[in-house]
Amino acid sequence: MSNIKCLCGHENPFGTILCERCGRPQTDEAKKSKLVDMRYEGSARRSQTYKRSMIDRVWNFFSSVKVGISIIVAVLVTSAFGTLFPQKLYVPAVTEAEIAAYYERLYGVPGVLYYELGFYDMYNSWWFITLIGMLGTSIIIASFDRVIPLYKSLKKQRTKRHVSFMSRQRIYGIGSVNDTDVSLAKAEKKLKELRYNVKIEDGAILAEKGRFSRWGPYVNHTGLIIFLFGVLLRGLPGFYVDETLWLREGEMRAIPGAPGFYIENQDFKIELYTKEEDEAFGEAIDRVGTIVKNYQTDVTLYKEAEDALPGQSDKLEFVKDYSIIVNKPLNFEGYNVFQMDYRLDELKSMTFHLTEKSTDRSFGEFTVDLTNPEPTYELEEGARVELKDYFPDYDGIEDGEPKTKSPVPNNPAFIFKMVTSDKPKGEMSFVAIQQTLETEVNDYKVSFVSADTRDISGLTVRKDKTLYILLLGGIIFMIGVSQGSYWNHRRIWIQKGEGNELLLASHTNKNWFSLRKELDQVRDYANLPQYEDRDDTESFEHQKGDNS
């Protein structure tokens, strides 16, 4: 694409609206308009110039403000969907099966859809990360598409402009003065008093201040890009960890997100307020029953030995004992383990005994570990009980088969096979809490004896290396907001016309009232011609004084 040659002889890049040297309109639309568009100084933008190759199409797509707003709306809408039900982090489950069962049990069909569509872990989903990446790409391309030509235009702007440029400014005036040189000298002095940067060239003045405010939007764009970069870094291993760990008393597990570290729950403690201890809680205790004063988990932290293979838990080195209390997490190597939740009295094991129905003869007791049950239990006189099936959270029978709602032992049920010397083929029995079913009349039965319970601690493991990146992005963003909000870019052009005529024009990106006040001071002091604000709804004209 060839350059555009202006009447002044300057060659402008293709797509230029206003000549970079004199300011003459270069397009038919600009020539017909009464006021010129000064957002980007009439310079050529890549998105409005090149439209042929695939790179051009991608650039033009992401440089569009409408596309950027659409992406922001998409991010906001999907974020709103992510708040309909609890995110994965706050679900009291560990495995994917437990998580799926949780949503189905509490929210039914909507919960199933919520899980299947990935909203349960939305902020780590590939499509949400893709949206964030598209938003960052849009901000970067839109910024480069505008800031580069704007910077070049402001850096190269000339002091003396063509009359067609001056007459198409919102504030414009022309008139005769007694002595143009004296008026220009006085105008220069007054403008400097008002803290303008003044340039004089061939009988023309360009007074400018607050140019740095034009970079405000691009500074906060930079802050946003840094912030989004920090968000995307959270998806890389080692930068961000936010995991939930449900740990039963007496249980030791690897710490999720912290390779090589293990934690063991030694004991869970909970304290309640009592009326005798604190009378202030008396009415509240009567109303709600119990009020928790404190709950904590006493843990032991272990680390894999240096010569151990990854995941080899039999070679562990003691690190320290610690009591994790609310707001007092366990700290180690940049990780924090917080006490977030608890569950009391989960069934740990159930004890049964095998007896003969007719004589009540007992063959002994056996205990089923509800977390890791054994397949066979050997009893007295050669008798044994085989565990054929186990339903941790029994939820009735469907299509002739027992079903479980979750792998958590909230309502255990078992299918036992009882083998004795006179029943070598065994007898089958379905045993649940307060329920026993037999396919045929048995001579033997399994009876419940007792149950052991234990508490579960809900812990959260966190590590965040992106926090300072997010903070830096936020600070830069606020600097850009302040830069663009509290300052404005003002320019005043004054130059000689024919004979004793002086031309006056002015422009600002906002706060035109304040600009007119300063311009009035300069005009009164330097005896400049009257001017008109042609975009004022009241057709504001300044008639102060006769300057002819």
C-alpha positions in Angstrom: 0.0 0.0 0.0 1.4 3.3 -1.1 1.9 6.4 1.1 -0.4 9.4 1.0 1.3 12.5 -0.2 -0.1 15.7 1.3 -0.3 19.1 -0.5 2.4 20.3 1.9 4.7 17.6 0.4 4.8 15.3 3.4 4.3 11.6 2.7 2.0 10.0 5.3 1.5 6.2 5.9 -1.6 4.7 4.2 -4.6 5.1 6.4 -3.6 8.5 7.8 -6.6 10.8 8.5 -4.7 14.1 9.3 -1.4 15.0 7.8 1.4 14.4 10.3 3.1 17.7 9.4 0.4 20.3 8.7 -2.8 18.7 9.9 -4.7 18.8 6.6 -7.6 16.2 6.3 -6.5 13.4 4.0 -9.7 11.4 3.7 -13.0 12.4 2.1 -14.8 11.8 5.4 -12.4 14.1 7.3 -12.7 16.8 4.6 -16.5 16.8 5.0 -16.6 16.8 8.8 -16.9 20.0 10.7 -14.8 18.8 13.6 -11.8 16.4 13.3 -11.5 13.3 15.4 -8.5 13.8 17.6 -8.5 10.5 19.6 -5.4 9.2 17.9 -4.3 12.4 16.2 -5.7 11.2 12.9 -2.8 8.8 12.6 -2.9 5.5 10.7 -3.8 2.4 12.8 -2.8 -1.0 11.7 -6.3 -2.5 12.2 -7.8 0.1 9.8 -5.1 -0.3 7.2 -4.1 -3.9 6.6 -6.9 -6.4 6.0 -5.6 -9.0 3.6 -3.6 -11.7 5.4 -4.7 -14.1 8.2 -2.5 -12.2 10.6 -4.3 -9.0 9.7 -7.7 -10.6 10.3 -6.6 -11.9 13.7 -5.1 -8.5 14.6 -8.2 -6.7 13.5 -10.4 -9.1 15.4 -8.6 -8.7 18.8 -8.1 -4.9 18.3 -11.8 -4.3 18.2 -13.3 -2.7 21.3 -16.5 -4.6 20.7 -14.7 -7.9 20.8 -12.9 -6.9 24.0 -16.1 -6.0 25.7 -17.7 -9.3 24.5 -14.9 -11.3 26.0 -15.2 -9.3 29.3 -19.0 -10.1 29.4 -18.3 -13.8 28.7 -15.8 -13.9 31.6 -18.3 -12.2 33.9 -21.2 -14.5 32.9 -19.1 -17.7 33.3 -17.8 -16.3 36.7 -21.4 -15.8 37.8 -22.2 -19.5 36.9 -19.3 -20.5 39.0 -21.0 -19.1 42.1 -24.3 -21.0 41.7 -23.0 -24.0 43.6 -19.8 -24.4 45.8 -16.6 -24.9 43.9 -14.5 -28.0 44.2 -12.4 -26.4 46.9 -15.3 -26.2 49.3 -16.7 -29.7 48.7 -16.2 -32.1 51.6 -14.9 -34.9 49.3 -11.6 -36.1 48.0 -12.0 -38.3 44.9 -13.8 -37.3 41.7 -16.4 -39.9 42.4 -17.1 -38.4 45.8 -17.3 -34.9 44.3 -19.7 -36.0 41.6 -21.9 -37.8 44.2 -21.9 -34.7 46.4 -23.3 -32.5 43.6 -25.9 -35.1 42.6 -27.0 -35.7 46.2 -27.4 -32.1 47.2 -28.5 -30.4 43.9 -30.0 -33.2 41.8 -30.0 -32.9 38.0 -28.7 -29.2 38.0 -25.8 -30.4 40.2 -25.0 -33.3 37.8 -25.0 -30.8 34.8 -22.9 -28.4 36.9 -20.3 -31.1 37.4 -20.4 -32.5 33.9 -19.9 -29.1 32.3 -16.9 -28.4 34.5 -18.3 -25.5 36.4 -17.4 -27.2 39.7 -13.7 -26.3 39.1 -14.4 -23.5 36.7 -11.4 -21.2 37.4 -9.0 -24.0 36.6 -10.9 -25.2 33.5 -9.3 -25.0 30.1 -12.1 -22.9 28.6 -12.0 -20.3 31.4 -8.2 -20.1 31.1 -8.7 -19.7 27.3 -11.1 -16.8 27.9 -8.6 -15.1 30.2 -5.9 -15.7 27.5 -8.2 -14.1 24.8 -8.9 -11.2 27.1 -5.1 -10.6 27.6 -4.5 -10.9 23.9 -7.3 -8.4 23.2 -5.8 -5.9 25.6 -2.3 -6.3 24.2 -3.3 -6.0 20.6 -5.8 -3.2 21.1 -3.2 -1.2 23.1 -0.4 -1.6 20.6 -2.8 -0.8 17.7 -3.5 2.6 19.3 -0.5 3.6 21.5 2.2 3.3 18.8 0.6 5.7 16.2 -0.5 8.0 19.1 3.0 8.1 20.4 4.5 8.8 17.0 2.0 11.6 16.3 2.5 13.4 19.6 6.2 13.1 19.3 6.3 14.5 15.8 3.5 17.1 16.1 4.4 20.4 14.4 3.9 23.9 16.0 2.4 25.5 12.9 -0.7 23.9 11.5 -2.7 24.4 8.3 -5.8 26.6 8.7 -8.0 23.6 7.8 -6.7 21.8 10.9 -7.3 24.8 13.1 -10.8 25.5 11.8 -11.9 21.9 12.5 -11.0 22.1 16.2 -13.9 22.3 18.7 -12.5 25.6 20.1 -11.6 28.0 17.3 -11.3 31.7 16.8 -10.0 34.1 14.2 -9.7 37.9 14.2 -7.5 40.9 13.8 -5.3 42.4 16.5 -3.3 45.6 16.7 0.1 43.9 16.9 0.5 40.2 16.3 4.0 40.0 17.6 3.1 41.7 20.9 0.1 39.4 21.3 2.2 36.3 20.7 4.8 37.5 23.2 2.2 38.1 25.9 0.4 34.8 25.1 3.8 33.0 25.5 4.4 34.6 28.9 0.9 33.9 30.2 0.9 30.3 29.0 4.2 29.7 30.8 2.7 31.1 34.0 -0.1 28.6 33.6 2.6 25.9 33.4 2.3 25.0 29.7 5.2 23.8 27.7 5.5 26.4 25.0 7.1 26.0 21.5 7.4 28.9 19.1 8.1 28.4 15.4 7.6 30.9 12.5 5.0 33.1 14.1 3.1 30.2 15.7 2.8 28.9 19.3 2.0 25.4 20.5 1.3 25.3 24.2 0.9 21.9 25.7 0.6 20.3 29.2 -0.6 17.1 30.7 0.5 14.9 27.8 1.3 12.1 30.2 -2.4 11.7 30.9 -2.9 10.3 27.4 -0.9 7.2 28.5 -3.2 6.5 31.4 -5.4 3.9 29.6 -2.3 2.1 28.4 -0.7 2.1 31.8 -3.8 0.5 33.3 -3.8 -1.9 30.3 -0.3 -2.8 31.3 -1.4 -3.4 34.9 -4.2 -5.6 33.6 -1.9 -7.7 31.5 0.5 -8.2 34.4 -2.5 -9.2 36.6 -3.8 -11.6 34.0 -0.3 -13.0 33.5 -0.2 -13.7 37.2 -3.6 -15.5 37.0 -2.4 -17.7 34.1 0.8 -18.5 36.1 -1.5 -20.1 38.7 -2.1 -22.9 36.3 1.6 -23.9 36.2 2.9 -26.4 38.7 4.7 -24.8 41.7 3.3 -21.3 41.3 -0.1 -21.8 43.0 -1.5 -24.4 45.3 -5.0 -24.4 46.8 -6.0 -27.9 47.7 -8.5 -29.4 50.2 -7.4 -32.3 52.5 -9.8 -34.2 54.7 -7.7 -36.1 57.2 -9.2 -38.6 59.7 -7.8 -39.1 63.2 -4.8 -41.5 63.1 -4.5 -41.2 59.3 -1.4 -40.1 57.4 -1.6 -38.9 53.9 0.6 -37.1 51.3 0.0 -33.4 51.3 -1.6 -32.5 47.9 0.4 -29.9 46.0 3.5 -30.4 48.2 5.5 -33.2 46.8 7.5 -35.2 49.3 5.6 -34.1 52.4 3.2 -36.1 54.5 0.9 -35.1 57.4 -0.5 -37.3 60.1 -3.6 -36.4 62.2 -2.7 -37.2 65.8 -5.8 -35.8 67.3 -8.7 -33.5 66.7 -10.0 -31.3 69.5 -13.0 -29.1 69.8 -14.0 -26.7 72.6 -17.5 -25.4 73.2 -18.7 -22.4 75.2 -20.7 -23.2 78.3 -23.1 -21.1 80.3 -21.0 -21.5 83.5 -17.9 -20.3 81.6 -19.3 -17.2 80.0 -22.7 -15.8 80.8 -22.6 -13.6 77.7 -23.2 -16.8 75.6 -26.0 -18.1 77.8 -28.9 -16.9 75.7 -27.2 -17.9 72.5 -26.5 -21.4 73.8 -30.1 -21.8 74.8 -31.2 -20.7 71.4 -28.8 -22.6 69.1 -27.6 -25.4 71.4 -23.8 -25.2 71.0 -21.3 -22.5 70.2 -17.8 -23.5 69.1 -15.0 -21.8 71.0 -12.1 -23.4 69.3 -11.2 -26.4 67.1 -7.8 -27.6 66.2 -5.9 -30.5 64.7 -2.7 -31.8 66.3 -0.5 -33.0 63.4 2.9 -34.3 62.7 4.7 -33.2 59.5 7.0 -35.7 57.7 9.3 -35.3 54.7 10.6 -38.0 52.4 14.2 -39.0 53.0 16.7 -37.8 50.4 17.4 -41.4 49.3 13.7 -42.3 49.1 12.0 -42.8 45.8 9.1 -40.5 45.0 6.0 -41.6 46.8 7.9 -44.0 49.1 6.2 -43.4 52.4 8.1 -45.9 54.4 11.2 -43.7 54.5 10.0 -40.5 56.1 11.9 -38.0 58.3 10.2 -36.2 61.1 9.9 -32.4 60.6 7.8 -31.1 63.4 4.7 -31.4 65.5 2.2 -28.6 65.3 -1.3 -27.7 66.4 -3.3 -26.2 63.5 -5.8 -23.7 64.8 -8.1 -21.4 62.9 -6.0 -18.4 61.6 -2.8 -20.1 62.9 -1.7 -22.4 59.9 1.1 -24.8 59.7 3.9 -23.1 57.7 6.7 -24.9 55.8 8.7 -24.1 52.7 6.2 -21.5 51.5 3.2 -23.7 52.1 0.4 -23.0 54.6 -2.0 -25.6 56.0 -5.1 -24.0 57.4 -7.8 -25.4 59.6 -11.0 -24.8 57.7 -13.7 -27.4 58.6 -14.4 -30.5 60.5 -16.8 -33.5 60.7 -17.5 -35.2 64.0 -18.1 -38.8 64.8 -17.6 -40.5 61.4 -17.9 -44.2 61.6 -14.5 -45.8 61.8 -15.2 -49.5 62.3 -18.1 -51.8 63.1 -17.9 -55.0 65.2 -20.1 -58.0 64.6 -20.4 -61.5 65.9 -21.5 -64.7 64.1 -24.1 -66.8 66.0 -26.2 -69.9 65.3 -29.9 -68.9 65.4 -31.3 -72.0 67.1 -28.8 -72.2 69.9 -27.3 -68.6 70.1 -23.9 -70.3 69.9 -21.3 -67.7 69.2 -18.3 -68.2 66.8 -16.6 -65.0 67.9 -16.5 -61.4 66.9 -14.9 -59.6 63.9 -14.3 -55.9 63.2 -14.8 -54.3 59.8 -12.6 -51.3 59.1 -14.9 -49.1 57.1 -12.1 -47.4 55.3 -10.1 -50.5 54.2 -12.2 -53.6 54.9 -10.7 -57.1 54.6 -12.2 -59.7 52.3 -12.3 -62.5 54.9 -12.5 -62.7 58.7 -11.5 -66.0 60.4 -13.5 -67.0 63.5 -13.6 -69.8 66.0 -14.2 -73.5 65.2 -13.1 -73.0 61.6 -15.9 -70.6 60.8 -15.3 -67.6 58.7 -17.2 -64.6 57.3 -16.4 -63.3 53.7 -17.3 -59.7 52.8 -18.8 -60.1 49.3 -19.8 -56.4 48.8 -19.7 -53.2 50.8 -21.9 -50.1 50.4 -20.5 -47.2 52.5 -23.4 -44.9 52.1 -26.4 -47.3 51.5 -29.3 -45.6 49.7 -31.8 -48.4 49.2 -32.2 -50.9 46.4 -32.6 -50.0 42.8 -33.3 -52.6 40.0 -32.8 -55.3 42.5 -29.3 -54.1 43.5 -28.2 -52.1 46.5 -26.7 -48.7 45.8 -24.5 -46.2 47.6 -24.7 -42.4 47.4 -21.0 -41.8 48.2 -17.8 -43.6 49.3 -18.1 -42.0 52.8 -19.3 -44.4 55.5 -22.4 -42.5 56.6 -24.7 -45.5 56.4 -22.7 -48.7 55.9 -24.3 -51.9 54.5 -22.7 -55.3 53.8 -23.2 -58.5 52.0 -21.7 -61.3 54.1 -21.1 -65.0 53.3 -21.1 -67.1 56.4 -19.1 -70.3 56.2 -19.2 -73.0 59.0 -18.3 -76.7 59.2 -21.9 -77.8 58.6 -22.5 -75.1 55.9 -19.3 -75.4 53.8 -21.0 -73.7 50.8 -22.0 -70.8 53.1 -25.1 -68.7 53.6 -25.6 -65.2 52.2 -27.0 -62.3 54.3 -27.4 -58.6 53.6 -26.7 -56.5 56.8 -27.4 -52.8 57.2 -28.1 -50.6 60.2 -31.4 -51.9 61.7 -31.9 -54.1 58.7 -31.1 -57.7 57.7 -32.2 -59.4 54.5 -31.8 -63.1 53.5 -32.4 -64.7 50.2 -33.5 -67.8 52.0 -33.9 -68.8 55.7 -30.4 -69.1 57.2 -29.2 -71.1 60.2 -26.6 -68.5 61.1 -26.7 -64.7 61.4 -24.3 -61.8 61.7 -25.3 -59.4 64.5 -24.1 -55.9 65.2 -22.1 -55.5 68.4 -20.6 -52.0 68.5 -19.1 -49.2 66.4 -16.1 -46.9 66.8 -16.1 -43.3 65.5 -13.5 -40.7 64.7 -13.4 -37.0 63.8 -12.2 -35.7 60.5 -10.3 -32.4 60.0 -10.9 -30.3 56.9 -7.6 -28.7 56.0 -6.7 -26.4 53.2 -3.2 -26.4 51.6 -2.1 -23.1 50.1 0.9 -21.7 48.4 0.9 -18.6 46.2 4.0 -17.3 44.3 1.8 -15.1 42.1 0.6 -12.8 44.9 3.3 -10.2 44.3 2.7 -10.3 40.5 -1.0 -9.7 41.1 -0.2 -6.9 43.6 2.2 -5.3 41.1 -0.5 -5.5 38.3 -3.1 -3.9 40.6 -0.8 -1.0 41.7 0.1 -0.3 38.0 -3.6 -0.5 37.1 -4.5 2.1 39.8 -1.7 4.4 38.7 -3.0 4.3 35.2 -6.6 5.0 36.4 -5.4 8.0 38.4 -3.2 9.2 35.6 -6.1 9.2 33.1 -8.8 10.4 35.6 -7.2 13.4 37.4 -5.1 14.9 34.6 -6.0 15.9 31.0 -4.0 16.7 27.9 -4.5 20.3 26.9 -3.1 22.0 23.7 -3.5 25.6 22.5 -2.5 26.7 19.0 -2.0 30.4 18.2 -0.5 31.5 14.9 -0.4 34.4 12.5 -2.9 34.6 9.6 -3.1 37.1 6.8 -2.2 40.6 7.7 -2.9 41.3 11.4 -5.0 38.2 11.8 -4.4 35.7 14.5 -5.8 32.1 14.5 -6.7 30.5 17.8 -7.6 26.8 18.4 -7.5 24.5 21.3 -8.2 20.9 22.2 -8.3 18.7 25.3 -9.3 15.0 25.8 -11.6 16.1 28.7 -12.6 18.9 31.1 -13.3 21.5 28.5 -14.7 24.0 31.1 -11.3 24.2 32.8 -9.5 24.6 29.4 -11.9 27.5 28.5 -11.1 29.2 31.9 -7.3 29.1 31.2 -7.9 30.2 27.6 -9.9 33.2 28.8 -7.0 34.3 31.0 -4.6 34.1 28.0 -7.0 35.8 25.7 -7.7 38.7 28.1 -4.0 39.2 28.9 -2.7 38.9 25.3 -5.6 40.6 23.5 -6.3 37.5 21.4 -9.4 37.2 19.1 -12.7 35.9 20.5 -13.4 32.1 20.1 -16.3 29.8 20.0 -16.8 26.4 21.5 -18.7 24.7 18.7 -19.6 21.6 20.6 -21.3 23.3 23.6 -25.0 22.5 23.7 -25.8 26.2 24.5 -23.6 27.3 21.6 -21.3 29.0 24.1 -19.6 32.1 22.7 -17.2 34.3 24.5 -17.8 37.9 23.9 -15.6 39.4 26.5 -14.0 42.6 25.1 -13.6 44.0 21.6 -10.3 42.6 20.3 -10.4 44.2 16.9 
